């Protein structure tokens, strides 16, 4: 998974009834865009350091990228 500042990180709920969370990536610590990311959550405005799992995806202007994707970017 790779992200840039300004991309959206979407976390799908892992259990029935869990909400989807969407946040904006505000900082990427790795030069290659790999996790962890600092994310500002749209629902609460809280910022947190996130190590995204398999239920996460990055949405950019060019479309979503899936966790573990092997497609070159």
Secondary structure, 3 states (H helix, E strand, C coil): CCCCCCCEEEECCCCCCCCCEEEEEEEECCCCCCCCEEEEECCCCCEEEECCCCCEEEEECCEEEECCCCCCC
